[in-house]
Amino acid sequence: MYSSARSAGCRHAAFCGRPSQGVPVAPVRKFLPNINSAPRWGDVTVRNARVRWQSTVSEASQSTPKATAEALPKPKRPLYVRLPLTFALSLLTFTLGFTMAAAPAAPALKDLVTPPSDEETLSLFTPATEQAAAIEKAIFEHPLTRSLMQDEKYVASRPHLKIPAQLRAQNLTGGTLLGEGKIEVPPLQFGTEDGSSFVSLQYLGNALCGHPGIVHGGLLATLLDEGLARCCFPALPNRVAVTASLKVDYKAPAMAGQVLVLRAETTRVEGRKAWVKGRLETLVDESKGEKPVVVTEAEALFIEPKMAKSMNLVTG
């Protein structure tokens, strides 16, 4: 009560008149008869002061109701409303993310499901250089090619072109080894429907040499491995197999810058196993009495794996 009386006295003194400069202002003691003690504050000197009307309620106490109202959380939506919205947003986000991630693979997947036919592969290659165009023309106009094209026993194709363009970079003979100075044009291959016989023509450039001018023996083994396998594919249940063994005998140097002919035949088939033998030789015109030079000979055993159905999609 005393503190309130003192504050009231101070306000009364300020209201009754503007004190002169330097005049001390103290509580009106006649209104405080029961206060015997001296004031607890010192003299207050008012200099050029103006009367300010000020509430005794602090700013913090004035703003508390507003701040409290703003701090109150908004009522949540019912659970039966929030759950469907959350599910719908999650489904939309997943769908958009999956679509964006799968978009680059969509063309490759389409090509895997619907690959071109054997006949269509013959016209899919477009030479990028004059040399490649000359090699392409020489292969298709050679007497051996013409005779094989006319033989109803064989089916002509370029199986490497069945591999989707997006996947060829991860394929050794269908992508890595193809190009200028290497296997300049996709190999032209002829196979029988029963998997008994196979012929392939491929040009080998100077970038495939081990010694200068001589094709690397490892590349020749690679060509034999793939060629002998393709020979027996049609004889197996799912038309695909992996190499169990391969024996290669090198007979003569294979000079770079020429077309080599791979000939293979399946000698035996037992269930998922197939035995094949073959050779690589130079391309000659036998109608003129020319005889080919045998470069390598090979024998191989191929076994169809359990996951053969999925492998068949990417081997062509």
Summary of the structure (lengths in Angstrom):
residues: 316
radius of gyration: 47.5
end to end distance: 102.5
largest distance: 147.3
contacts: 822
relative contact order: 0.09
helix: 43%
strand: 22%
